[in-house]
Every structure is written in structure tokens, then in C-alpha cells.
Amino acid sequence: VITGSQYPHLPYGDRIPWLEFPEVSEEAILNEGWQVLQNLFQQYNEEKKKNLRSIMDKMRSGWIYGWGNPVTSEKLGDAAAYIWESFESALTRAENATLV
């Protein structure tokens, strides 16, 4: 995975250590999905896989905006809060960088 200011499309950079995850070609996934995944899974030992699963599990609710009817639901995930916190973190880093 490529991350940094040139690639701001990766969400939650302040929460997810993206460099722990492999870079994956979306085109390859669409064309040869199963084989691409098999190759990735074979590259990592069980400890590495366990660590990646742990990271994903901790972030699970961060991908959910809400459950049920989007207008009336009061059951919310953490996506909105995580997005705002990511903005705040990015702005703080940018402000600190200009002060140095």
C-alpha cells in the first residue's frame, strides 16, 4: 500500500498503519481475484496474518456509517467520527509542519 501526502485517498492514516499491508492492484483483483489473494496469503506467516486481522478488527466499526434506515436510524457506526478525527489529525500535522 502506498501512503503519504501524495496518496490522501487512504482513510484513517492516523489509525491504520498502512505500510503493514500489501499494495494490491485493483485491476488484478478484478481480473484474477482468487489467484491474487492466494499469492498474498502465501507471502505472510501466521503471526503477520494475525496482526493484520487484529488491525482490521479494531477498525471494523470505522467503516460503518449506520444501520437500518439512513433517515431515522439512531444506531451509528464510527465512520463519521473517525473521518472528523482524521481531518483534525491531518490539520494538526500540517500546522505543526509550518511552524518548524
C-alpha positions in Angstrom: 0.0 0.0 0.0 1.3 3.5 -0.8 0.5 6.2 1.7 1.5 9.8 2.4 0.6 13.2 1.3 0.7 12.2 -2.4 -1.9 9.5 -1.7 -4.5 11.1 0.6 -7.2 8.6 -0.5 -6.2 6.1 2.1 -8.5 6.7 5.1 -7.7 6.8 8.7 -3.9 7.2 8.3 -3.7 8.3 11.9 -5.3 4.9 13.0 -4.2 2.4 10.4 -0.5 1.6 9.8 -1.0 1.2 6.0 2.6 0.2 5.5 1.9 -3.1 7.3 -0.5 -4.0 4.4 0.5 -5.1 0.9 0.0 -3.0 -2.1 -2.8 -4.5 -4.2 -3.7 -3.8 -7.8 -7.4 -3.2 -8.1 -7.2 -4.3 -11.8 -5.5 -7.6 -10.8 -8.2 -8.2 -8.2 -10.9 -7.7 -10.7 -9.3 -9.9 -13.4 -7.6 -12.6 -11.2 -9.1 -12.0 -7.8 -8.7 -15.5 -6.3 -5.1 -16.0 -7.5 -4.1 -12.6 -6.3 -5.4 -13.3 -2.9 -3.9 -16.7 -2.8 -0.5 -15.2 -3.6 -0.9 -12.6 -0.9 -1.9 -15.1 1.8 1.1 -17.3 0.9 3.5 -14.4 1.4 2.8 -14.0 5.1 3.3 -16.3 8.1 0.5 -16.8 10.6 1.8 -14.2 13.0 1.7 -11.5 10.3 -1.8 -12.6 9.3 -2.9 -12.4 12.9 -1.5 -8.9 13.2 -3.3 -7.7 10.1 -6.6 -9.3 11.2 -6.2 -7.5 14.6 -5.7 -4.1 12.9 -8.8 -4.7 10.7 -10.9 -5.9 13.6 -10.0 -2.8 15.7 -11.2 -0.6 12.8 -14.3 -2.6 11.9 -16.8 0.0 13.2 -14.9 2.7 11.4 -16.3 1.5 8.0 -19.9 1.7 9.2 -21.9 4.9 8.9 -25.1 3.4 10.4 -27.6 0.6 10.5 -31.1 0.5 9.2 -32.9 3.4 7.6 -30.4 6.2 6.9 -33.0 8.9 7.8 -34.4 7.5 11.1 -31.7 5.2 12.4 -30.1 6.2 15.7 -27.6 3.2 15.5 -24.5 4.8 14.2 -21.1 3.3 13.4 -17.8 5.2 14.0 -17.1 6.2 10.3 -18.2 9.9 10.7 -16.3 10.3 14.0 -13.2 8.6 12.5 -13.3 10.8 9.4 -13.5 14.0 11.5 -10.7 12.8 13.8 -8.6 12.1 10.7 -9.2 15.6 9.4 -8.3 17.1 12.8 -5.1 15.0 12.9 -4.1 16.0 9.4 -4.7 19.7 10.1 -2.7 19.5 13.3 0.2 17.8 11.5 0.1 20.4 8.7 0.0 23.3 11.3 3.0 21.8 13.1 4.9 21.3 9.9 4.5 25.0 9.0 5.7 26.1 12.5 9.0 24.2 12.1 
